[in-house]
Amino acid sequence: MNLSPSAVALLGLVAWTLLLLFLIINQRGLLVLSGRMRVNVFAPDGSNTPGGFAKRVVRVHANALENLPLQVAVLLYALQANQTAITDPLAYALLGARLFQSLMHLTSTSSLFVWLRFAGLLVQMLILAWWLVRLAGLL
């Protein structure tokens, strides 16, 4: 099966979000199995989970979910409308920017990493805006 870059990006965005969810499940499972936390006490935002990394994973997953509908909608439209000539050239850049943003968030909350995280988000939003303008036939 030969997938277009747009299809790879679409599946990659979903797979990344799922991988982040598995990371949360793994962390929480280890905390429960080790007896450090009870199964029914986890705060949805991860605020009562020991360690800064565990809290960041929850936020990174939430951020991926928040942006996923926009990304999926545009990529699915391009695939369905046979307009991947518009999305293919930047599809890997979109996926890369999503991964970059998430990894920067997971790595640190220092000012530098917050700026890098913002840059990753900005790249994604600019790509989506460019695609919307092109798909709408405005350019």
N, C-alpha and C positions, 0 to 999 in steps of 0.2 A: 504494500500500500504506500503510495506516494502522497504525503501530506504537504500542502502549501505552507509557507511561513505563517500565514494567517491562522491556519488550522493548528499548527504547532503552538503558536502563541496562545490561542484560545485554550487548548488542552493544558498547556504549561501553567497558565494563570489559575486554572481550576486545580491542577495537581499541586501547585505550591500552597494554595489555601488549604487543601486537604492535608498536606504534609505538616503544616503548622498546627492543624487540629490534632493530628496524631502526636505531635510533640507535647501539646497540652495534656492529652490523655496519658501519655507516658509519664510525664512529670507527676501528675496527680495520682496515677496508679502507684508509682513508686512511693509517694508520700503515704498513701493509705496502707499499702502492703508492709511498709516499714514501721507502721504504727505512729508515725509523726503527726498525722491528721486523720480525722474521721471522714468517711466518705460523704457525709451530708453537711459539711461545714464550709465548703469552698464558696467564696464570694464570686459572683459572675465576672467581676472585673479583675480577679486575681489579687486583690488588695490584701488578703490575709494569707497569701502563699509566701512561705519563707524565701527570702532571696530576691534581689532585684531582677534577675534574669527571668524568673518564672512570671513575674508581673509584666515584663516587657513582651514575653511570648504571647500572653493573652491580648495585649494591646496590638501587637503586630498582626495577629490573626484577625482581630476586629477590624483593623484598618484594611487588610486585604479583602475582607468581606464587604466593607463599605464601598470599595472601589470596583469590585468584581462586576456588579450589574452594568455599570457604564461600559467597561471594557468588553464584556461578553456581548452586550447588545450591539455595539458597533461591529465587532468581529463577526458575529452571527449574521448581521444584515449584509455585510460585504460578502460573506460566503454564500448566503442564500441568493443574493442579487447578482452573483457572478461578477463582483466588483473587486476581487482580491488584487487586481493590478494596482489599486489605490492603497490597500493596506499591507500587502506583502513587503514592500521596500522598508517599512519601519516596524514590521511585526516583531522581529527579534529585539529591536531596540526597546519596544514597549515592555516585552517580557523581561529583558535585562534590567530596565529601570525599576520594574516592580521588585525583582529579586534584590537589586542594589539597595533600594529603599528599605526593604525588610531587614536585610543583613546589617545595614548601618544602625537600624533601630535595635536589633538584637545585640549588637556589639557594645554600644555605649550610649549614655545620655549626655555626654559632654557637649559643649557648644559646637565644636567642630562636627561631631557626628549628627547633631540636630540639623546643622546647615547642609550636610551631605544628604541626609534623609529628605530634607526639603527639596534639594536639587533633583533627587530621584522622582519625587512626586511631581515636580514641575515638568520634567521631561515627559512623564506619562500624560499629564493634562494637555500639554502642548501637542503631543502626537494625536490624542483623541480629538482635540479641537481641529487640527489640520485635516484629519480624516473626515470629520463631520462636514466641514466646508467643502471638501472635494466630493464626498458622496452625495451632498445636496446639489452638486453641479454649480456651485458658486464660483469655482475657479477652474 
